[in-house]
Amino acid sequence: MPKSNGTVTEYQPLLKSFKETERIRDVQNFINRTWIERYDSHITEQLLTLVWSTIVSMFTLGGLIGKGALLVNNLSALLAALFMGLSHPTGYYELLIIGRLFSGINAGVSLCVQPLYLGEIAPRALRGGMSMGTSIFITAGILLGQVVGLNELLGKPEYWSVLLSTTCIPAVLQLLILPWFPESPRYLLIDKGDEIGCRKALKQLQSGDDFQREMEDMEKERISAMGIKPKKPWELFVDPSTRLQLITILILNSAQQLNGINAIYFYASYIFRQSGIPEEMIPYVTVGTGACECITALTCGILIDSLGRRALIIGGYILMTIWCICVTLTLTFQEASPWVPYASMICVFAFILSFGLGPGGVTNILTAELFTQTARPAAYIIGGSINWLSFFFISMVFPFIVNGLQQYCFMVFLVICCLVAAYIFLVVPETKNKTFLEIQLEFLSRKKRKSEG
């Protein structure tokens, strides 16, 4: 592996491969030109890294803040598109930071509300597959972004600000489509006490036997929640009845960002170059990584209601542990033989496949299933906040620490993957085809057995 020479004028090849991907290079060139125009000098490497890391991490900080209404969500997306679109013609890279912040707020709302909504409206037998819709469409969006970012479309240097401003398209579509969606029947019955509205919404979503069975499940949950007010996020931390569930979502949501998937994407361009792939072909190979994650999310959605949550997420983390070892070895001996870089490339795709098969999608589903109606929204806020904080941490710190740890950072991710797999195996029950009330009772019985033992 190449070593850093400690100067500010030369890039470590690994870090350079990260910084000099097409769209990143275009934005960084814009920052450097603006700096020269303002201060008549080139920006230093450390400061460029800091500015770029801030632009990247603003998205995650926005996700941490964004827990408002859906209308505010649309406004955030439109403002994000406006600021990022104006950054290049006005010559203010600061607008990128503001735009990324609003884009993160938009994503924060979406990633909190959408899986919560899908988990509440889904029939019990199809809850896993329907809840996977969030991950499927996220990965499809990533793939679409990679395709649109190719040079043949909006990938040319002069179009990068236009590419960033396309965030307005889903916002406009959401404004047109949302009014036709029914409110969550579970929310109407348990939180609002609106039985008529609940039945009307449920009839829009289901019919026949499914309608009656779901109505009975919700009625049981409503009776168990009588006299209990919806919990605030801070109230979950002092509620002993949900403590084990809360610990579980804290671990799963932090691990989803700290399990090495971001490092894999970081190293991807470098590995592709080492494998001899021509520079102009790397964006197309990168599209393949997006396609891998999209395909595995779809596969997970198909399998989750038959194999169950535990098998997929434990299996995913175990496979990621194995690939952490393989990636570390292949990166360490990258120059040993001509076939090693190709082995590294296989490891990249295998790691992404393993992530998409379990941790990438099942985490959100478990956040919905481990809590009943009075605690679920608060649990999503806590889980989402931890997820975004972890993402913010890895986005802000990783470009700096990679110079020190290099390929051995995967040993840290190996430990994380192992510990999470062990925790799920020992603590988290299977939730497939169970009501939210049954899952809560199983956690309570486990806690009781532990205290008696």
DRENTIRO-217628 format. One record per residue (C-alpha): residue in one letter; chain; x, y, z. Coordinates in Angstrom, 3 decimals, padded with zeros to 6 digits. Layout:
BEGIN
residuo / cadena / xx / yy / zz
A / A / X / Y / Z
...
% end
This chain:
BEGIN
residuo / cadena / xx / yy / zz
M / A / 000.000 / 000.000 / 000.000
P / A / 001.234 / 003.510 / -000.761
K / A / 002.350 / 005.639 / 002.146
S / A / 001.740 / 009.333 / 002.750
N / A / 004.777 / 011.593 / 002.505
G / A / 003.291 / 014.077 / 004.937
T / A / 003.328 / 017.046 / 002.541
V / A / 000.406 / 019.236 / 001.481
T / A / 001.326 / 019.281 / -002.223
E / A / 001.071 / 015.570 / -003.029
Y / A / -001.871 / 013.193 / -002.584
Q / A / -001.675 / 009.696 / -001.318
P / A / -002.873 / 007.550 / -004.271
L / A / -005.755 / 006.128 / -002.249
L / A / -006.949 / 009.536 / -001.116
K / A / -006.364 / 010.914 / -004.591
S / A / -008.558 / 008.242 / -006.136
F / A / -011.311 / 009.251 / -003.735
K / A / -010.916 / 012.974 / -004.370
E / A / -010.521 / 012.774 / -008.135
T / A / -013.639 / 010.928 / -009.171
E / A / -015.309 / 012.948 / -011.895
R / A / -018.044 / 014.853 / -010.058
I / A / -015.986 / 015.305 / -006.900
R / A / -013.099 / 016.711 / -008.914
D / A / -015.396 / 019.168 / -010.710
V / A / -016.756 / 020.516 / -007.404
Q / A / -013.295 / 020.712 / -005.843
N / A / -011.951 / 022.559 / -008.883
F / A / -014.816 / 025.021 / -008.455
I / A / -013.878 / 025.519 / -004.787
N / A / -010.213 / 026.036 / -005.701
R / A / -011.006 / 028.549 / -008.464
T / A / -013.263 / 030.486 / -006.121
W / A / -010.537 / 030.516 / -003.470
I / A / -007.984 / 031.871 / -005.972
E / A / -010.399 / 034.603 / -007.085
R / A / -011.028 / 035.654 / -003.489
Y / A / -007.601 / 035.315 / -001.913
D / A / -005.174 / 035.138 / -004.874
S / A / -003.696 / 031.828 / -003.687
H / A / -004.366 / 028.092 / -003.991
I / A / -006.309 / 026.409 / -001.219
T / A / -004.239 / 023.966 / 000.864
E / A / -004.949 / 020.253 / 000.763
Q / A / -006.082 / 020.164 / 004.399
L / A / -008.463 / 023.088 / 003.941
L / A / -009.847 / 021.655 / 000.701
T / A / -010.461 / 018.368 / 002.507
L / A / -012.181 / 020.238 / 005.334
V / A / -014.431 / 022.232 / 002.971
W / A / -015.282 / 019.110 / 000.965
S / A / -015.935 / 017.069 / 004.123
T / A / -018.207 / 019.859 / 005.373
I / A / -020.180 / 019.850 / 002.117
V / A / -020.552 / 016.069 / 002.324
S / A / -021.391 / 015.981 / 006.023
M / A / -023.974 / 018.785 / 005.815
F / A / -026.281 / 016.234 / 004.216
T / A / -026.009 / 013.991 / 007.268
L / A / -026.412 / 016.915 / 009.676
G / A / -029.560 / 017.925 / 007.807
G / A / -030.846 / 014.378 / 008.128
L / A / -030.396 / 014.609 / 011.877
I / A / -032.469 / 017.838 / 012.021
G / A / -035.197 / 016.912 / 009.521
K / A / -038.152 / 015.482 / 011.468
G / A / -040.925 / 017.890 / 010.400
A / A / -044.072 / 017.593 / 008.309
L / A / -044.129 / 016.342 / 004.742
L / A / -044.927 / 019.777 / 003.371
V / A / -041.803 / 021.149 / 005.022
N / A / -040.005 / 018.161 / 003.533
N / A / -040.997 / 019.260 / 000.017
L / A / -039.974 / 022.831 / 000.743
S / A / -036.579 / 021.615 / 001.952
A / A / -036.011 / 019.681 / -001.276
L / A / -036.957 / 022.677 / -003.415
L / A / -034.678 / 024.992 / -001.412
A / A / -031.845 / 022.462 / -001.696
A / A / -032.233 / 022.360 / -005.478
L / A / -032.306 / 026.163 / -005.641
F / A / -029.173 / 026.729 / -003.520
M / A / -027.106 / 023.996 / -005.173
G / A / -028.208 / 025.082 / -008.635
L / A / -027.190 / 028.693 / -007.961
S / A / -023.797 / 027.852 / -006.432
H / A / -021.907 / 027.645 / -009.733
P / A / -023.386 / 030.662 / -011.598
T / A / -023.038 / 032.913 / -008.517
G / A / -019.550 / 031.665 / -007.588
Y / A / -020.442 / 030.892 / -003.956
Y / A / -019.462 / 027.365 / -002.891
E / A / -021.082 / 028.165 / 000.476
L / A / -024.436 / 027.678 / -001.282
L / A / -023.446 / 024.021 / -001.747
I / A / -023.129 / 023.657 / 002.027
I / A / -026.542 / 025.272 / 002.588
G / A / -028.108 / 023.227 / -000.209
R / A / -026.697 / 019.992 / 001.168
L / A / -028.083 / 020.882 / 004.594
F / A / -031.594 / 021.321 / 003.181
S / A / -031.202 / 018.162 / 001.107
G / A / -030.296 / 016.311 / 004.302
I / A / -033.368 / 017.708 / 006.062
N / A / -035.464 / 016.385 / 003.184
A / A / -033.846 / 012.954 / 003.472
G / A / -034.227 / 012.996 / 007.266
V / A / -037.983 / 013.463 / 006.986
S / A / -038.318 / 010.852 / 004.256
L / A / -036.245 / 008.195 / 006.008
C / A / -038.204 / 008.699 / 009.225
V / A / -041.732 / 008.911 / 007.865
Q / A / -041.685 / 006.525 / 004.909
P / A / -040.584 / 003.279 / 006.644
L / A / -042.812 / 004.171 / 009.609
Y / A / -045.801 / 004.594 / 007.288
L / A / -045.078 / 001.430 / 005.289
G / A / -044.615 / -000.621 / 008.471
E / A / -047.970 / 000.573 / 009.828
I / A / -050.087 / 000.032 / 006.688
A / A / -048.610 / -003.338 / 005.672
P / A / -050.498 / -006.597 / 006.358
R / A / -048.712 / -008.728 / 008.926
A / A / -047.731 / -011.443 / 006.414
L / A / -046.310 / -008.912 / 003.933
R / A / -044.848 / -006.400 / 006.383
G / A / -041.221 / -007.307 / 005.690
G / A / -041.492 / -007.108 / 001.909
M / A / -043.475 / -003.855 / 001.931
S / A / -041.175 / -002.228 / 004.464
M / A / -038.220 / -003.145 / 002.245
G / A / -039.700 / -000.718 / -000.278
T / A / -037.733 / 002.069 / 001.412
S / A / -034.383 / 000.362 / 000.840
I / A / -035.331 / -000.786 / -002.659
F / A / -036.176 / 002.727 / -003.801
I / A / -033.186 / 004.280 / -002.014
T / A / -030.829 / 001.925 / -003.862
A / A / -032.756 / 002.496 / -007.095
G / A / -032.309 / 006.241 / -006.548
I / A / -028.569 / 005.795 / -006.009
L / A / -028.365 / 003.758 / -009.215
L / A / -030.376 / 006.355 / -011.133
G / A / -028.079 / 009.106 / -009.812
Q / A / -025.021 / 007.160 / -010.976
V / A / -026.534 / 006.684 / -014.436
V / A / -027.621 / 010.318 / -014.803
G / A / -024.143 / 011.357 / -013.657
L / A / -022.470 / 009.659 / -016.630
N / A / -020.812 / 011.931 / -019.186
E / A / -023.398 / 011.075 / -021.812
L / A / -026.122 / 012.654 / -019.647
L / A / -025.436 / 015.250 / -016.920
G / A / -021.904 / 014.165 / -016.062
K / A / -020.076 / 016.862 / -018.022
P / A / -018.179 / 019.401 / -015.848
E / A / -020.454 / 022.263 / -016.854
Y / A / -023.578 / 020.360 / -015.772
W / A / -022.701 / 019.359 / -012.206
S / A / -024.783 / 022.152 / -010.639
V / A / -027.749 / 021.107 / -012.797
L / A / -027.251 / 017.521 / -011.650
L / A / -027.332 / 018.580 / -008.012
S / A / -030.483 / 020.646 / -008.522
T / A / -032.481 / 017.652 / -009.821
T / A / -033.540 / 017.048 / -006.198
C / A / -036.554 / 019.221 / -007.036
I / A / -038.043 / 016.471 / -009.255
P / A / -039.047 / 013.997 / -006.483
A / A / -040.295 / 016.940 / -004.391
V / A / -042.688 / 018.018 / -007.144
L / A / -043.837 / 014.416 / -007.678
Q / A / -044.463 / 014.060 / -003.946
L / A / -046.590 / 017.209 / -003.908
L / A / -048.725 / 015.747 / -006.696
I / A / -049.058 / 012.210 / -005.304
L / A / -049.249 / 012.583 / -001.499
P / A / -052.829 / 013.946 / -001.364
W / A / -054.091 / 010.618 / -002.768
F / A / -052.495 / 008.525 / -000.006
P / A / -054.642 / 007.438 / 002.980
E / A / -053.496 / 008.167 / 006.520
S / A / -052.090 / 005.240 / 008.501
P / A / -055.114 / 003.281 / 009.875
R / A / -053.120 / 002.316 / 012.958
Y / A / -052.363 / 005.970 / 013.683
L / A / -056.008 / 006.954 / 013.207
L / A / -057.351 / 004.254 / 015.548
I / A / -054.743 / 004.127 / 018.327
D / A / -053.441 / 007.709 / 018.400
K / A / -056.526 / 009.626 / 017.281
G / A / -059.345 / 007.285 / 018.337
D / A / -060.934 / 007.720 / 014.889
E / A / -062.471 / 004.309 / 014.174
I / A / -064.484 / 005.495 / 011.160
G / A / -061.433 / 007.091 / 009.571
C / A / -059.409 / 003.973 / 010.372
R / A / -061.886 / 001.658 / 008.638
K / A / -062.090 / 003.924 / 005.616
A / A / -058.305 / 004.081 / 005.258
L / A / -057.926 / 000.347 / 005.830
K / A / -060.496 / -000.425 / 003.110
Q / A / -058.425 / 001.620 / 000.675
L / A / -055.421 / -000.532 / 001.473
Q / A / -056.849 / -004.008 / 002.105
S / A / -059.965 / -006.098 / 001.672
G / A / -061.650 / -009.354 / 002.746
D / A / -059.965 / -011.494 / 005.366
D / A / -056.914 / -009.216 / 005.525
F / A / -059.124 / -006.281 / 006.476
Q / A / -060.769 / -008.123 / 009.357
R / A / -057.540 / -009.657 / 010.669
E / A / -055.685 / -006.323 / 010.632
M / A / -058.635 / -004.615 / 012.312
E / A / -058.581 / -007.209 / 015.107
D / A / -054.810 / -006.807 / 015.585
M / A / -055.123 / -003.024 / 015.798
E / A / -058.022 / -003.274 / 018.233
K / A / -055.958 / -005.503 / 020.572
E / A / -053.091 / -003.015 / 020.406
R / A / -055.497 / -000.123 / 021.033
I / A / -056.854 / -001.828 / 024.162
S / A / -053.335 / -002.520 / 025.468
A / A / -052.408 / 001.149 / 024.886
M / A / -055.462 / 002.620 / 026.604
G / A / -054.442 / 005.355 / 029.031
I / A / -050.904 / 005.469 / 027.626
K / A / -049.919 / 008.670 / 025.866
P / A / -047.598 / 008.605 / 022.843
K / A / -044.042 / 008.659 / 024.160
K / A / -041.535 / 011.390 / 023.518
P / A / -038.034 / 010.289 / 022.474
W / A / -036.501 / 011.149 / 025.855
E / A / -039.228 / 009.146 / 027.634
L / A / -038.066 / 005.955 / 025.918
F / A / -034.713 / 006.232 / 027.649
V / A / -036.343 / 005.984 / 031.093
D / A / -038.975 / 003.363 / 030.189
P / A / -037.784 / -000.045 / 031.452
S / A / -040.377 / -001.913 / 029.360
T / A / -038.699 / -000.841 / 026.094
R / A / -035.089 / -000.627 / 027.227
L / A / -033.913 / -003.764 / 025.435
Q / A / -035.638 / -002.723 / 022.211
L / A / -034.089 / 000.734 / 022.479
I / A / -030.590 / -000.692 / 022.966
T / A / -031.212 / -002.889 / 019.930
I / A / -032.104 / -000.045 / 017.586
L / A / -029.209 / 002.063 / 018.889
I / A / -026.793 / -000.752 / 018.044
L / A / -028.350 / -001.597 / 014.679
N / A / -028.649 / 001.983 / 013.433
S / A / -025.114 / 002.962 / 014.413
A / A / -023.730 / -000.271 / 012.947
Q / A / -025.526 / 000.372 / 009.664
Q / A / -023.153 / 003.301 / 009.032
L / A / -020.065 / 001.995 / 010.856
N / A / -019.954 / -001.516 / 009.384
G / A / -017.568 / -000.638 / 006.541
I / A / -019.935 / 000.010 / 003.634
N / A / -018.757 / 003.633 / 003.383
A / A / -015.124 / 002.503 / 003.407
I / A / -015.831 / 000.036 / 000.607
Y / A / -017.226 / 002.806 / -001.574
F / A / -014.226 / 004.941 / -000.595
Y / A / -011.775 / 002.323 / -001.862
A / A / -013.800 / 001.293 / -004.926
S / A / -012.282 / 003.741 / -007.459
Y / A / -008.751 / 002.948 / -006.285
I / A / -009.382 / -000.796 / -006.579
F / A / -010.896 / -000.413 / -010.043
R / A / -007.850 / 001.559 / -011.219
Q / A / -005.473 / -001.044 / -009.777
S / A / -007.401 / -003.733 / -011.639
G / A / -006.414 / -002.066 / -014.895
I / A / -009.833 / -000.668 / -015.745
P / A / -009.349 / 002.395 / -018.009
E / A / -010.085 / 005.726 / -016.341
E / A / -012.945 / 006.508 / -018.682
M / A / -014.637 / 003.185 / -017.867
I / A / -014.585 / 003.539 / -014.055
P / A / -017.895 / 005.507 / -013.863
Y / A / -019.595 / 002.608 / -015.671
V / A / -018.117 / 000.038 / -013.288
T / A / -019.279 / 002.235 / -010.397
V / A / -022.804 / 001.994 / -011.814
G / A / -022.347 / -001.752 / -011.327
T / A / -021.892 / -001.260 / -007.579
G / A / -025.176 / 000.657 / -007.456
A / A / -026.866 / -002.077 / -009.477
C / A / -025.525 / -004.700 / -007.022
E / A / -027.012 / -002.943 / -004.021
C / A / -030.319 / -002.404 / -005.819
I / A / -030.562 / -006.071 / -006.843
T / A / -029.780 / -007.331 / -003.328
A / A / -032.317 / -004.958 / -001.771
L / A / -034.927 / -006.333 / -004.169
T / A / -033.818 / -009.914 / -003.380
C / A / -034.032 / -009.191 / 000.350
G / A / -037.567 / -007.840 / -000.162
I / A / -038.579 / -011.069 / -001.881
L / A / -036.990 / -013.375 / 000.725
I / A / -037.602 / -011.546 / 003.997
D / A / -041.129 / -012.794 / 004.648
S / A / -040.095 / -016.409 / 004.028
L / A / -036.598 / -016.579 / 005.563
G / A / -037.266 / -014.078 / 008.339
R / A / -035.361 / -011.050 / 009.613
R / A / -032.771 / -012.811 / 011.784
A / A / -031.418 / -015.102 / 009.065
L / A / -030.900 / -012.247 / 006.623
I / A / -029.336 / -009.683 / 008.944
I / A / -027.123 / -012.161 / 010.834
G / A / -026.071 / -013.779 / 007.558
G / A / -025.337 / -010.369 / 006.057
Y / A / -023.085 / -009.332 / 008.939
I / A / -021.247 / -012.674 / 008.963
L / A / -020.548 / -012.409 / 005.240
M / A / -019.384 / -008.809 / 005.684
T / A / -016.980 / -010.019 / 008.380
I / A / -015.486 / -012.523 / 005.950
W / A / -015.159 / -009.924 / 003.192
C / A / -013.463 / -007.494 / 005.599
I / A / -010.683 / -010.056 / 005.994
C / A / -010.485 / -010.629 / 002.246
V / A / -010.421 / -006.915 / 001.401
T / A / -007.655 / -006.257 / 003.934
L / A / -005.536 / -009.089 / 002.511
T / A / -006.040 / -008.163 / -001.131
L / A / -005.332 / -004.478 / -000.492
T / A / -002.215 / -005.331 / 001.524
F / A / -000.823 / -007.548 / -001.247
Q / A / -002.163 / -005.459 / -004.131
E / A / 001.203 / -005.494 / -005.931
A / A / 002.036 / -009.155 / -005.247
S / A / 000.437 / -010.595 / -008.362
P / A / -001.600 / -009.368 / -011.367
W / A / -004.683 / -011.292 / -010.212
V / A / -004.850 / -009.687 / -006.720
P / A / -006.482 / -006.419 / -007.890
Y / A / -009.213 / -008.461 / -009.571
A / A / -009.747 / -010.332 / -006.304
S / A / -010.098 / -006.947 / -004.594
M / A / -012.737 / -005.942 / -007.117
I / A / -014.685 / -009.152 / -006.450
C / A / -014.497 / -008.423 / -002.712
V / A / -015.965 / -004.940 / -003.266
F / A / -019.005 / -006.326 / -005.059
A / A / -019.358 / -009.202 / -002.567
F / A / -019.296 / -006.805 / 000.402
I / A / -021.964 / -004.587 / -001.192
L / A / -024.104 / -007.641 / -001.963
S / A / -023.814 / -008.842 / 001.651
F / A / -024.747 / -005.416 / 003.003
G / A / -027.800 / -005.130 / 000.765
L / A / -028.918 / -008.651 / 001.605
G / A / -029.442 / -007.905 / 005.296
P / A / -028.156 / -004.858 / 007.216
G / A / -029.054 / -002.403 / 004.462
G / A / -032.778 / -003.067 / 004.621
V / A / -033.662 / -005.156 / 007.660
T / A / -032.482 / -002.481 / 010.127
N / A / -035.344 / -000.127 / 009.262
I / A / -037.883 / -002.947 / 009.420
L / A / -036.787 / -003.982 / 012.913
T / A / -037.079 / -000.381 / 014.093
A / A / -040.745 / -000.506 / 013.089
E / A / -041.443 / -003.973 / 014.489
L / A / -039.808 / -003.807 / 017.915
F / A / -042.188 / -001.117 / 019.231
T / A / -045.931 / -000.668 / 019.572
Q / A / -047.812 / 002.375 / 018.293
T / A / -047.270 / 004.619 / 021.334
A / A / -043.476 / 004.274 / 021.166
R / A / -042.775 / 003.677 / 017.474
P / A / -042.510 / 007.305 / 016.235
A / A / -040.159 / 008.192 / 019.105
A / A / -038.100 / 005.078 / 018.366
Y / A / -037.759 / 006.140 / 014.737
I / A / -036.562 / 009.577 / 015.767
I / A / -033.945 / 008.067 / 018.088
G / A / -032.856 / 005.391 / 015.622
G / A / -032.752 / 007.850 / 012.738
S / A / -030.794 / 010.382 / 014.785
I / A / -028.205 / 007.775 / 015.740
N / A / -028.005 / 006.641 / 012.114
W / A / -027.425 / 010.177 / 010.851
L / A / -024.943 / 010.974 / 013.628
S / A / -022.965 / 007.859 / 012.708
F / A / -023.103 / 008.841 / 009.045
F / A / -021.978 / 012.369 / 009.943
F / A / -019.073 / 010.982 / 011.955
I / A / -017.861 / 008.636 / 009.217
S / A / -018.304 / 011.301 / 006.499
M / A / -016.406 / 013.953 / 008.430
V / A / -013.612 / 011.830 / 009.896
F / A / -012.930 / 009.055 / 007.406
P / A / -011.126 / 011.138 / 004.722
F / A / -008.593 / 012.122 / 007.406
I / A / -008.093 / 008.823 / 009.234
V / A / -007.629 / 006.754 / 006.062
N / A / -004.078 / 008.128 / 005.713
G / A / -003.209 / 006.604 / 009.069
L / A / -005.154 / 003.337 / 009.027
Q / A / -005.198 / 002.672 / 005.285
Q / A / -006.492 / -000.823 / 004.453
Y / A / -006.315 / -001.924 / 008.102
C / A / -009.413 / 000.136 / 008.883
F / A / -011.342 / -002.948 / 007.760
M / A / -010.155 / -004.753 / 010.884
V / A / -012.184 / -002.255 / 012.908
F / A / -015.223 / -002.913 / 010.715
L / A / -014.656 / -006.654 / 011.099
V / A / -014.969 / -006.358 / 014.888
I / A / -018.130 / -004.254 / 014.563
C / A / -019.767 / -006.746 / 012.181
C / A / -018.887 / -009.691 / 014.448
L / A / -020.245 / -008.036 / 017.583
V / A / -023.496 / -006.966 / 015.914
A / A / -024.109 / -010.446 / 014.485
A / A / -023.520 / -011.979 / 017.937
Y / A / -025.845 / -009.449 / 019.606
I / A / -028.692 / -010.137 / 017.168
F / A / -028.234 / -013.903 / 017.569
L / A / -028.364 / -013.709 / 021.382
V / A / -030.919 / -010.941 / 021.970
V / A / -033.224 / -010.171 / 019.032
P / A / -036.138 / -012.575 / 018.446
E / A / -037.595 / -013.420 / 015.060
T / A / -040.386 / -010.959 / 014.222
K / A / -041.695 / -012.563 / 011.030
N / A / -045.509 / -012.812 / 010.863
K / A / -045.977 / -011.568 / 014.447
T / A / -048.101 / -008.669 / 015.621
F / A / -046.393 / -005.689 / 017.220
L / A / -048.005 / -006.676 / 020.527
E / A / -046.664 / -010.248 / 020.309
I / A / -043.156 / -008.942 / 019.650
Q / A / -043.336 / -006.617 / 022.661
L / A / -044.537 / -009.456 / 024.894
E / A / -041.659 / -011.651 / 023.718
F / A / -039.146 / -008.969 / 024.718
L / A / -040.841 / -008.590 / 028.107
S / A / -040.737 / -012.353 / 028.686
R / A / -037.036 / -012.444 / 027.753
K / A / -036.314 / -009.628 / 030.185
K / A / -038.286 / -011.435 / 032.904
R / A / -036.382 / -014.707 / 032.331
K / A / -033.087 / -012.818 / 032.470
S / A / -033.988 / -011.121 / 035.772
E / A / -035.144 / -014.413 / 037.291
G / A / -032.005 / -016.183 / 036.129
% end
